[in-house]
Structures are given as structure tokens and as C-alpha cells.
């Protein structure tokens, strides 16, 4: 469905300033819908048609009453004869009231309020509700309707919505959360039952109606600031006993003069308690990752000490490989310890892994250059841990088998004298719709004739095959480079294994 700016640009000749004014209106008009107990519908003239047709730019249903419309009417165009009261409000540039027959059994009471900007009527806001029965409403209903009428007159004068209104970082309180009506002297004229309950939570036990707003504990500066600035002001107060309340003050203006205000209040104590719990849990999880990383590094150090005491070269190499695998897992936990989520950018892990491998295998007799290309987006921590071990094994395998030491040291075999890199390895990351592809490409001697990764018995490839196929549900293949010499080791992980805790996959931007 098209947005309000898109509809306004497509159907009207309104400029961006006036469109922004209408956007500001629909961002807060839930307040007006709740105060009026009615559906609110926003119309603009359709400049594409010469007959004065109207386009419906927006619609909101009240939370305090029953909606008239089950279907979505936004974007529809109406001929003038079908909306005569709206046309009259445009032409007269004043509020128009009337009754509209809907079918044979329903009469809808409609109030058309012109929305003005810089002295021009740019749209019409229609309040539509079933004609109430001839009975007096409750005090709360009468108060809400009176407040709506005051906002309607502000709309007609171009004083609402406010031009520099503050915006909440979280959900704005609604009328149903609690409402206080305050006069120009700062005394409370009316308090809804939910507002009274919220004030009682704050320790206000005496009668609210007739009391000064400054005595409620909601913050005296908020009301004064709203009156002085002629705009809505937001504040949040938290008591030492952790009771937290969000307040949203709307000044009621008459030709620029504050004549009172309404203050919406919402008890957010439980929300703030949950926020604190989440922060505490996140900190605990990060601390766990940090300690796991430290423990893994301790194990690596012990293995290195053990390796130095061994006389057999094969045993020392086996312990060295274990150290590299533990180092790969440690890199993931170090990254997770710095993240607020249980997810990491895979490229952030790949580069430290490259350094781990380079430090362990690089030597003057085997100078290999390792580079990283592309991006893999964000992956869950468990997938990152598994892929880190897989990538470490593939890099180690590429260096060990693609570049024999004797070949790299022999210039006639395409090697070098040790002053520069004799071979290269490229890690290519590719995030696609169907999954993640990681390639390790080298320009080494290539794979032996008749080699099949499924039949490989080496420990490194066995670990890779087990992790990729068993834990990640993907597959691995080793093939020759299409042009030139070398080998491509390609790992594919399906999208369904790259799913985060929110239930969707994160592709790189």
C-alpha cells in the first residue's frame, strides 16, 4: 500500500512542506481518534482531475470506540457528489457538521475539519461516527469530546500539529493509558480513572481533580515548557522505588495563547524493569563469551608448553593443529563478547582467523599471501563458531598441500628466494538468496588426479566434511581452478541455517 507522501505526490499538487505537515498530523492523530471515539479520515483534492475529486490519504480507527470501516479505503478516489460535506469544508474553509445516510439503517454523523497551513486549506480531516442516541454521555466522554473540539479549532487555525514537537523514542502514551486535563493556571480539571491509578502508584493519595499539576510529581517544568514553547513536551520520571511514568503534554492553544493542556500518562514501570533485566542478561552473556575466550587461550598456552617438551615432530605438529582450532573458536567468542547480539558479521571473524593461520604457517621458506574478498553478512554465533573451524582447516590444508616447501623455495618451479610471497590464497565470501558461499582459492599445485573429497581420510578434511554436512546441512567440493593452476575449495551453507533468533536471515547491506 502506498504511503501518505506517495499518495500526496501522485494525486495532489501539495509541496513537500505541506506534505510534511500532513505527516506530522497522522503521526499523532491517534490522540484525536481516541478523544473523538470515532474514525478519522484524511482527504486531499485530486489535482489530476478537473471535477474536484478527492483522494483518501489516511485513515485511523479509535481504541476508545467501534470503527465504522472494516475495509481499508486508503488510496481510493471519490467523486465530489459522494463526499459533499468534505467538498463544502474545502470551499468554506471552516468546520462543517452533518449527517450522512449509510445504507437504509445507519446514519453517520460527520464533522469535516479543514487542515490549514500558512493560511491555506491543504486537506480536510473527517470525524465519522454513528449518530449517538439522545442521552447524556459520561463525564469522561463529554470531556474527551470537548478536548477534541479544541484540537479541531487548532487544526482550523493551523496551530496543530505542532511544528517542532519532540518525538518519543518509545511508544507514545495513548488516551486509554491515562489523561489529565489542565487549565491555564496549572490546575487539574479532569483526570481519567487510569490517570488516577497511575498517580496513586506515584504516591499521590489525595484527590486529583482541583489539585495543582506541580503537586503530582510528574514534573512542573514540563507544563511550563509546553506553555512557553507552544508545542508538545515529553518527560519521563522514575522514583527511587523504580516506579516509572512517561508523560506527554499537549498545550491547547487559541490564537497562539495557551488556554490549557492535556497530559497523557503511562505507567512504564514493568517495561523499565524488563529493560534492566535484558541489559543485565546481555552483560552476563558477553562476560561468559569473554571468559570462554580467556579459558580457550589458557588451554592454547598449555598445549604450546606441552608441544615444546615433545621430541617427536609429528606430535608437535598435531598439538599445533589443535592450538589453531582452539584459536579459531576463541576468535568467535572474542567477537561475541563485544556484540550485543548472539550474532556476528562473519567478515569480522575471517580477518582475525587469517592472522592466526599466517602466524602459524608463514615462514621464509613458505611465504604465502592470504587475502579476503566480499562479505557474508551477519550469522548466528553457533554457525560462526562452526564456520571458523571449517575455514581454519581449509586455509591450513591449502597452505600445506598447495604449496610444498620445496616448490616455494625453488625459483624454477615458480617459487621465490624468500624475499616475497611465492603463492597466494584468496578467501571469497558470497551471501546469496539461497545461502552463504565461502571459497578458498589458491594458485598452488592443484588437486591430484582422481581426488574425491568424499573419500578423503585426512583429519582436516574429515572435520570439514563432518561440520559442513552434519551440523550446517551444506556441502563442500574441491575442484581445479578453471583457468590456470590451483584449487577451489567451496563450502555452501543453506539460508535456513543462517537464521537469527528473530526468525529472518541478515544479508549484507
C-alpha positions in Angstrom: 0.0 0.0 0.0 1.2 3.5 -0.9 2.3 5.8 1.9 0.8 9.2 2.6 3.7 11.1 0.9 3.5 8.8 -2.1 -0.3 9.3 -2.5 0.0 13.1 -2.0 2.7 13.4 -4.6 0.8 11.2 -7.1 -2.6 12.8 -6.7 -2.1 16.3 -5.4 -0.1 19.4 -6.1 1.0 19.8 -2.5 4.6 20.7 -1.9 7.0 18.9 0.4 6.4 21.4 3.3 2.6 20.8 3.2 3.1 17.0 2.8 5.4 17.1 5.9 2.7 18.9 7.8 0.2 16.2 7.0 2.8 13.6 8.0 3.1 15.3 11.4 -0.6 15.2 11.7 -1.0 11.4 11.1 1.9 10.7 13.4 -0.2 12.0 16.4 -3.8 11.7 15.2 -4.3 8.5 17.3 -4.8 11.1 20.1 -7.6 12.8 18.1 -9.3 9.5 17.2 -9.4 8.3 20.8 -10.7 11.7 22.0 -13.5 11.7 19.5 -14.5 8.0 19.8 -14.6 7.9 16.0 -12.9 7.0 12.8 -10.7 9.8 11.4 -10.3 10.1 7.6 -7.9 12.5 5.8 -8.9 13.8 2.3 -7.0 15.9 -0.2 -8.0 17.3 -3.6 -7.1 15.2 -6.5 -5.3 17.6 -8.8 -5.2 15.1 -11.7 -9.0 15.5 -12.2 -10.8 18.7 -13.1 -14.1 17.6 -11.4 -12.8 18.3 -7.9 -12.5 14.6 -6.9 -11.0 13.7 -3.5 -8.3 11.2 -2.6 -8.3 9.5 0.7 -4.7 9.9 2.2 -5.1 8.2 5.6 -7.5 6.5 8.0 -7.2 5.7 11.7 -9.6 3.8 13.9 -10.2 4.7 17.6 -9.2 2.5 20.5 -12.0 4.0 22.6 -14.9 3.2 20.3 -16.2 1.0 17.5 -14.9 1.5 14.0 -17.2 2.1 11.1 -14.9 0.6 8.5 -13.7 -3.0 8.2 -12.1 -2.4 4.8 -9.1 -0.3 4.0 -10.1 2.8 2.0 -6.7 4.5 1.8 -5.8 5.5 -1.8 -9.4 5.5 -3.1 -10.6 8.4 -5.2 -14.2 9.8 -4.6 -16.3 12.0 -6.8 -17.5 15.2 -5.2 -21.1 14.1 -5.1 -20.1 11.2 -2.9 -18.5 13.4 -0.3 -20.5 16.7 -0.3 -19.6 17.7 3.3 -15.9 17.3 2.6 -16.2 19.5 -0.6 -18.1 22.1 1.4 -15.4 22.2 4.1 -12.8 22.8 1.4 -14.8 25.6 -0.2 -16.0 27.3 3.0 -12.6 26.8 4.8 -14.4 26.1 8.1 -15.7 23.2 10.0 -18.8 21.6 8.7 -21.2 19.2 10.5 -23.8 17.0 9.1 -25.4 13.6 8.9 -24.8 11.0 6.1 -27.1 8.2 5.4 -25.2 4.9 5.0 -27.5 2.3 3.6 -31.0 2.1 4.9 -30.4 1.5 8.6 -27.4 3.6 9.6 -26.9 7.4 10.0 -23.3 8.6 10.3 -22.5 11.9 12.0 -19.7 13.6 10.1 -17.6 16.6 11.2 -15.3 17.9 8.4 -12.4 20.0 9.8 -10.1 21.9 7.4 -6.4 21.3 7.9 -4.6 24.6 7.3 -1.0 25.5 6.7 0.2 29.1 6.1 -3.4 30.3 5.8 -4.3 27.6 3.1 -6.6 24.6 3.5 -4.4 21.7 2.3 -6.6 18.9 3.4 -9.8 18.0 5.3 -10.0 15.8 8.4 -13.3 14.0 8.7 -14.6 12.6 12.0 -17.1 9.9 11.3 -19.2 8.1 14.0 -22.6 6.6 14.3 -25.1 9.3 15.5 -25.3 8.9 19.2 -28.6 8.3 20.9 -30.3 11.2 22.6 -28.8 10.6 26.0 -26.2 12.5 28.1 -22.8 10.8 28.0 -20.5 10.2 30.9 -18.3 13.0 32.3 -15.3 11.3 30.7 -17.0 11.1 27.3 -18.1 14.8 27.4 -14.6 15.9 28.5 -12.9 14.0 25.7 -15.3 15.3 23.0 -14.8 18.9 24.3 -11.0 18.4 24.1 -11.3 17.1 20.6 -13.3 20.2 19.6 -10.5 22.4 21.0 -8.0 20.5 18.9 -10.3 20.8 15.8 -10.3 24.5 16.2 -6.5 24.4 16.4 -6.4 22.4 13.2 -8.6 25.0 11.6 -6.3 27.8 12.7 -3.1 26.0 11.6 -1.9 25.6 15.2 -1.9 21.8 15.2 0.1 19.7 14.6 2.9 21.5 16.3 5.9 22.4 14.2 8.8 21.4 16.5 7.2 18.7 18.6 9.5 16.3 20.4 9.3 12.6 19.4 9.4 9.7 21.8 12.0 7.0 21.4 9.3 4.6 22.5 5.6 4.3 22.2 3.7 7.5 22.9 1.0 7.2 25.6 -2.5 6.8 24.3 -5.6 8.3 25.7 -6.6 5.0 27.2 -3.4 4.9 29.2 -4.4 8.0 31.3 -5.4 11.6 30.6 -5.2 14.8 32.7 -6.9 18.0 31.6 -5.1 21.0 33.0 -6.3 24.6 32.8 -4.1 27.7 32.0 -3.3 28.2 35.7 -1.9 24.7 36.1 -4.8 23.1 38.0 -6.2 19.7 37.0 -9.8 20.0 35.8 -10.3 16.3 35.0 -8.4 13.0 35.5 -9.4 9.7 33.8 -9.6 6.6 36.1 -6.3 5.2 34.6 -4.6 8.5 35.2 -5.7 8.5 38.8 -4.4 4.9 39.2 -1.0 6.0 37.7 -0.8 8.9 40.1 -1.6 6.6 43.1 1.4 4.4 42.0 3.5 7.6 42.3 2.3 8.2 45.8 -0.5 10.8 45.2 -3.2 9.6 47.5 -5.3 12.8 47.8 -8.0 13.9 45.4 -6.5 14.7 41.9 -9.2 17.0 40.5 -8.6 20.6 41.6 -5.0 19.9 42.6 -2.1 21.7 41.1 -0.3 19.8 38.4 3.0 20.7 40.1 2.0 18.6 43.1 1.6 15.4 41.1 5.3 14.7 40.9 5.2 14.5 37.1 7.5 17.4 36.7 6.5 21.0 36.9 8.9 22.1 34.3 7.1 20.1 31.6 3.9 22.1 31.7 5.7 25.4 31.8 7.9 24.4 28.9 4.9 23.3 26.8 3.1 26.7 27.5 6.3 28.7 26.7 7.2 26.8 23.6 3.7 26.3 22.3 4.5 22.7 21.5 4.2 19.2 22.9 6.8 18.2 25.5 7.7 14.7 26.6 9.1 13.7 30.0 9.9 10.5 31.9 10.1 10.3 35.7 11.4 7.4 37.8 11.0 7.3 41.6 13.6 5.7 43.9 11.2 2.8 44.3 11.6 2.2 40.5 8.0 3.4 39.6 8.4 5.0 36.1 5.9 7.1 34.3 6.1 8.6 30.8 4.2 11.9 30.3 3.3 13.6 27.0 2.0 17.2 27.4 -0.1 18.8 24.6 -0.8 22.5 25.0 -4.2 23.7 24.0 -3.9 27.0 22.0 -6.2 29.8 21.0 -4.6 32.2 18.5 -1.2 31.3 20.0 -2.2 31.7 23.6 -2.2 28.6 25.9 -5.6 28.0 27.3 -4.8 24.7 29.0 -3.2 21.4 28.2 -3.8 17.7 28.2 -1.2 15.4 29.7 -1.2 11.7 28.7 0.4 9.5 31.3 1.6 5.9 31.0 2.9 3.6 33.7 6.1 2.0 32.2 7.4 0.5 35.5 7.2 -3.1 34.1 8.7 -2.1 30.8 11.7 -0.5 32.5 12.1 -3.5 34.8 12.3 -5.7 31.7 14.7 -3.4 30.1 17.0 -3.6 33.1 16.7 -7.4 33.0 17.6 -7.5 29.3 20.6 -5.2 29.9 21.8 -7.4 32.7 21.3 -10.6 30.7 23.2 -9.1 27.7 26.1 -8.1 30.0 26.2 -11.6 31.5 26.2 -13.3 28.1 29.1 -11.0 26.9 31.0 -11.8 30.1 30.5 -15.5 29.5 31.9 -15.2 26.0 34.8 -13.2 27.4 35.6 -15.8 30.0 35.3 -18.7 27.5 37.8 -16.9 25.2 40.2 -16.5 28.1 39.9 -20.1 29.1 40.5 -21.2 25.5 43.6 -19.1 25.3 44.8 -20.7 28.5 44.3 -24.1 27.0 46.2 -23.0 23.9 49.1 -21.8 26.1 49.2 -25.1 27.9 49.2 -27.1 24.6 52.1 -24.9 23.4 54.1 -25.6 26.5 53.4 -29.3 26.1 54.5 -29.2 22.5 57.9 -27.7 23.4 58.6 -30.7 25.7 57.8 -33.3 23.0 60.6 -34.7 20.9 58.6 -36.2 18.1 57.9 -33.8 15.2 54.6 -35.5 14.3 53.3 -35.0 17.9 54.3 -31.3 17.9 52.5 -30.7 14.6 49.4 -32.4 16.0 49.4 -30.2 19.0 50.0 -27.1 16.8 46.9 -28.0 14.7 44.9 -28.3 17.9 46.1 -24.9 19.0 45.0 -23.4 15.7 41.5 -25.0 16.0 41.1 -23.7 19.6 42.3 -20.3 18.4 39.6 -20.2 15.7 36.9 -20.8 18.3 38.5 -18.2 20.6 38.2 -15.6 17.8 34.4 -16.1 17.6 33.9 -15.8 21.3 36.0 -12.7 21.5 33.8 -11.1 18.8 30.6 -12.2 20.5 31.9 -10.7 23.8 31.9 -7.3 22.0 28.5 -7.7 20.4 25.1 -7.0 22.0 23.5 -9.8 20.0 24.3 -13.5 19.6 25.2 -12.8 16.0 28.3 -11.5 14.3 29.4 -10.2 11.0 31.3 -13.2 9.5 33.9 -10.9 7.8 34.8 -9.7 11.3 35.8 -13.2 12.2 37.6 -14.1 8.9 40.3 -11.5 9.2 41.5 -12.4 12.7 41.4 -16.1 11.6 43.7 -15.2 8.7 46.2 -13.7 11.1 46.1 -16.9 13.3 46.9 -19.1 10.3 49.5 -16.7 8.9 51.3 -16.7 12.3 51.4 -20.4 12.5 52.3 -21.4 8.9 54.2 -18.5 7.4 58.0 -18.8 7.2 60.8 -17.6 4.9 60.6 -21.0 3.2 56.9 -20.8 2.8 55.8 -17.1 2.3 52.1 -17.2 1.3 49.8 -14.2 0.9 46.2 -14.6 2.2 43.6 -12.0 1.2 39.8 -11.7 1.8 37.2 -10.6 -0.7 33.5 -10.0 -0.4 31.1 -10.0 2.5 29.0 -12.7 4.2 26.6 -10.6 6.2 25.5 -11.5 9.8 25.4 -15.1 11.0 24.4 -16.7 14.3 27.1 -17.3 16.8 26.9 -21.1 16.6 27.2 -21.0 12.8 30.1 -18.6 13.1 31.9 -21.0 15.5 31.5 -23.9 13.2 32.5 -22.0 10.1 35.5 -20.6 11.9 36.9 -24.1 12.4 36.0 -25.1 8.8 37.7 -22.1 7.4 40.8 -22.6 9.5 41.1 -26.2 8.3 40.7 -25.2 4.6 43.3 -22.5 5.0 45.7 -24.9 6.7 45.0 -27.5 4.0 45.6 -25.0 1.2 49.0 -23.9 2.7 50.2 -27.4 3.5 49.2 -29.1 0.3 49.1 -26.4 -2.4 52.5 -25.0 -1.6 55.1 -27.6 -0.7 58.1 -26.0 0.9 60.5 -27.3 -1.7 58.4 -25.8 -4.6 58.2 -22.4 -2.9 61.9 -22.3 -2.3 62.7 -23.3 -5.9 62.6 -20.2 -8.3 62.5 -22.5 -11.3 59.3 -24.1 -10.0 57.6 -20.7 -9.9 58.8 -20.0 -6.4 61.0 -17.3 -4.9 64.1 -16.8 -3.0 62.2 -15.8 0.2 62.1 -12.1 -0.3 58.4 -12.0 -1.5 55.3 -14.2 -1.4 55.6 -17.2 -3.6 51.9 -18.1 -3.6 48.6 -16.7 -2.7 45.3 -17.8 -1.2 42.1 -15.9 -1.6 39.0 -16.2 0.7 35.9 -15.3 -1.3 32.7 -14.6 0.7 29.4 -14.5 -1.2 26.0 -14.1 0.5 23.1 -15.1 -1.8 19.4 -15.7 -1.5 19.9 -19.4 -1.3 22.7 -19.3 1.3 26.3 -18.5 2.1 29.2 -19.5 -0.1 32.8 -19.5 1.2 35.6 -20.2 -1.3 39.3 -20.8 -0.5 41.2 -20.4 -3.8 44.9 -20.9 -4.2 47.4 -20.9 -7.1 49.2 -24.0 -5.9 50.0 -27.3 -7.4 46.3 -28.3 -7.7 44.5 -31.4 -6.6 45.8 -34.9 -7.5 44.1 -36.7 -10.4 41.1 -38.8 -9.3 40.8 -37.0 -5.9 37.4 -37.1 -4.3 36.7 -35.1 -1.1 34.1 -37.7 0.0 36.9 -40.3 0.2 39.4 -38.1 1.9 40.8 -39.6 5.0 42.8 -36.7 6.4 41.8 -35.3 9.7 41.4 -31.8 8.5 39.0 -32.6 5.6 37.2 -35.1 7.8 36.5 -32.3 10.3 35.4 -30.0 7.5 33.1 -32.6 5.8 31.5 -33.5 9.2 30.8 -29.9 10.2 29.6 -28.7 6.8 27.3 -31.7 6.0 26.3 -32.7 9.5 26.0 -29.5 11.5 25.3 -26.9 8.8 23.4 -29.0 6.3 25.5 -27.8 3.4 28.0 -29.3 1.1 31.7 -29.0 0.2 33.5 -29.5 -3.1 37.2 -29.3 -4.2 37.7 -28.6 -7.9 40.6 -27.2 -10.1 40.8 -23.6 -10.9 39.1 -23.0 -14.3 42.0 -21.0 -15.8 45.5 -21.6 -14.7 46.6 -23.7 -11.9 45.4 -24.1 -8.3 42.4 -25.4 -6.4 39.0 -24.1 -5.3 37.5 -25.3 -2.0 33.9 -24.2 -1.9 31.5 -24.5 1.1 27.8 -23.8 0.8 25.5 -23.2 3.8 21.8 -23.0 3.1 19.8 -19.9 4.2 17.7 -21.8 6.7 20.9 -22.4 8.8 21.7 -18.7 8.8 18.6 -17.7 10.7 18.9 -15.5 13.7 16.8 -15.5 16.9 14.2 -13.1 15.3 13.5 -15.6 12.5 15.0 -14.0 9.4 18.3 -14.0 7.8 20.6 -11.0 7.6 22.1 -10.3 4.2 24.9 -7.8 3.8 23.8 -4.3 3.0 
